[in-house]
Amino acid sequence: MNTIVYFFTVLKSSKKNTHRGQLLKRLVAENGISISKLVKKVGISRSSFYNHIEDPDLSVDILIKYGQVLHVNILDMIAPLDGQLMSDALTYYPMEEEPKNLREANLIIQSLRKKYIALLEENKLLLEQLNQNN
């Protein structure tokens, strides 16, 4: 039997549908960093940045990369909505099925690696908050 797991997240907002690109645009404006400096640190092109700020369903993984450069914890802005089906499926993969080829295995590994890094960063932030409170 195959088990399918879905991971869902949405951004906290008073609005039901948050435009993630606009969130990114606002965070960059609040930070005051130049676009040239930002894209260099994130490792993307200017055109990718402009595409990102127009994307209402921008990947949380991409937002996290920007958050690292902007010193903003994007994960603080992400939370499940009570009783509402989550609108953004970050990842879908079969859990009890062997990858069909090396490419598929590598894609699964890359996806899991990104999640692991995000969890480590969230853990680090939580530990720092805990240490500040003590």
C-alpha positions in Angstrom: 0.0 0.0 0.0 1.3 3.5 -0.9 1.1 6.3 1.7 0.9 9.8 0.4 1.8 12.7 2.7 1.0 16.3 2.1 2.7 19.2 3.8 0.6 22.4 3.9 1.3 25.9 5.1 -0.2 29.3 4.6 1.1 32.7 5.6 -0.5 34.4 8.7 -2.6 37.2 7.6 -5.9 38.9 8.4 -6.7 38.3 4.7 -7.6 34.8 3.7 -5.3 34.8 0.6 -1.9 36.4 1.2 0.0 37.3 -2.0 3.5 36.0 -1.1 5.2 38.0 -3.7 3.8 41.2 -2.2 4.9 40.0 1.2 8.4 39.7 -0.2 8.2 43.1 -1.8 7.1 44.6 1.6 9.9 42.9 3.5 12.5 44.2 1.1 11.1 47.7 1.2 11.1 47.6 5.0 14.6 46.3 5.1 16.0 49.0 2.8 18.5 46.7 1.1 19.2 47.5 -2.6 17.8 45.0 -5.1 21.3 44.4 -6.6 22.7 43.6 -3.2 19.8 41.4 -2.3 19.8 39.3 -5.4 23.6 38.8 -5.2 23.3 37.5 -1.6 20.3 35.3 -2.4 22.1 34.0 -5.5 19.5 34.8 -8.1 19.1 37.2 -11.0 17.2 40.5 -10.9 14.6 39.2 -13.3 14.0 36.3 -10.9 13.4 38.7 -8.1 10.9 40.7 -10.1 9.2 37.4 -11.1 9.1 36.4 -7.4 7.4 39.6 -6.2 4.7 39.1 -8.8 4.0 35.5 -7.8 1.1 35.2 -5.4 2.0 31.5 -4.7 5.7 32.0 -4.2 7.4 28.9 -2.7 8.0 29.1 1.0 11.5 27.7 0.4 12.3 30.7 -1.8 10.8 33.0 0.9 13.1 31.4 3.5 16.1 32.2 1.4 15.1 35.8 1.2 14.4 35.8 4.9 17.9 34.6 5.7 19.4 37.5 3.8 16.9 40.0 5.2 17.3 38.6 8.8 13.6 37.9 9.0 12.2 34.7 10.2 9.7 33.8 7.5 8.7 30.8 9.6 7.1 33.2 12.1 4.9 34.4 9.3 3.7 30.9 8.5 1.0 29.0 10.4 -1.8 26.6 9.7 -5.3 28.1 9.5 -7.7 26.7 12.0 -10.3 24.4 10.4 -9.4 25.4 6.9 -7.8 23.2 4.3 -4.3 24.5 3.7 -3.9 26.1 0.3 -0.2 25.5 -0.4 1.0 22.0 -0.8 4.7 22.4 -0.3 5.6 18.9 -1.1 4.1 15.7 -2.2 5.9 12.4 -2.4 5.2 8.7 -1.9 6.6 7.5 1.4 6.7 3.7 0.9 7.6 3.6 -2.7 11.1 3.3 -4.1 12.1 6.0 -6.5 11.9 4.8 -10.1 15.2 6.3 -11.2 18.2 8.3 -9.9 16.7 11.6 -10.9 13.6 11.0 -8.9 15.7 9.9 -5.9 17.8 13.0 -6.1 14.7 15.2 -6.2 13.4 13.6 -3.1 16.7 14.0 -1.4 16.9 17.7 -2.4 13.4 18.3 -1.1 14.1 16.6 2.2 17.5 18.4 2.6 15.7 21.8 2.2 13.1 20.8 4.8 15.9 19.6 7.2 17.8 22.9 6.9 14.6 24.9 7.5 13.9 22.8 10.6 17.4 23.3 11.8 17.1 27.1 11.3 13.7 27.2 13.1 15.2 25.1 16.0 18.2 27.5 16.2 15.8 30.5 16.4 13.7 28.9 19.0 16.8 28.1 21.1 17.9 31.7 20.8 14.5 32.9 21.9 14.6 30.5 24.8 18.0 31.7 25.9 16.9 35.3 25.7 13.9 34.6 28.0 16.1 32.8 30.6 
